[in-house]
Amino acid sequence: MFYHIKELQYEAKVSRPDPVFAKQLQEVLGGQWGEISVMMQYLFQGMNVRGNKKYRDLLMDIGTEEIAHIEILSTLIARLLDNTSLEHQEKAYHSDPAIAAIMGGMNPQHAIVSGLGAMPSDSVGNRWTADYIISSGNLLADFRANLTAESQGRLQVARLYEISDDPLVKDTLSFLIARDTAHQNQWIEAIHELEQQAGDVVVPTTFPRECEKQAVSYDFYNTSRGEADAHGPWAQGVAPDGRGQFRYVPQPGPYGGPAKLMPAPPDVYDTPPSSKKRE
């Protein structure tokens, strides 16, 4: 069961209407790395956990908080769209070319489709899709995906913070950025714990190493002309899993021969027309 507390987790106030910024905020609400994505991702991962209950609780707690962030952003978008009726936009458009250029950046669906409200879509109108989320059943793989999602999400909100000149909007974004900081750190700790428990960092940790071609397990292939990457830690030294030594291969060669396929069977639609004359 989920309970809804009517008070917002944090304020979502604006100093003035700004339909253009409302359109930009749609990205961190309904985009690939937006709040809808992380909410769905964490909740589905949590509901599918079959092992340690603390990981289920971790996922469900953070996923439920993301619902609150959806409400904050939806409220913020709606308030940025207040007093921006079509009539108001049309008057502004005809009164000043500069205003017309700015208003041209508004998402028309905010006025036509949602009635000046937020939508489950990104900043260019693409509807949110479940294709954005990852829930594999492998906690280490999933937690790494969660860290990526929080990293990308925080990056986008930080960019919006820099764009905005509304102090109240920036205050709300500051809160969301801080919560992304917390979540990144939490996923990092959860990842470290799972790695320590498994004694490995490579997913899946249970796959027997003798079943992979271990001769190439730690090679770094230089497939371009540049050699600067030869000096990186990924090309030399002990690998993070502690089971092998990185080896830099400057000119990797093929292990297999040319790809040869069986001739395609003749197709009735590809046969040449009959040379027999019509009678």
Protein Blocks (a to p, Z undefined) as FASTA:
>chain_A
ZZddfbdfbdcddfbdcfklmmmmmmmmmmmklmklmmmmmmmmmmmpcbdfklmmmmmm
mmmmmmmmmmmmmmmmmmmmgopafklmmmmmmmomklmmmmmmpcfklmmmnoopacdd
dfkopacdfklpccehpaklmmmmmmmmmmmmmmmmmmmmmmpccfklmmmmmmmmmmmm
mmmmmmmmmmmmmmmmnopabdcfklcfklpcfklmmcccdfbfbfklmmpmklgcjdfk
lpaccdddfbacdfbdcdddddddddfklpccdfbdcZZ
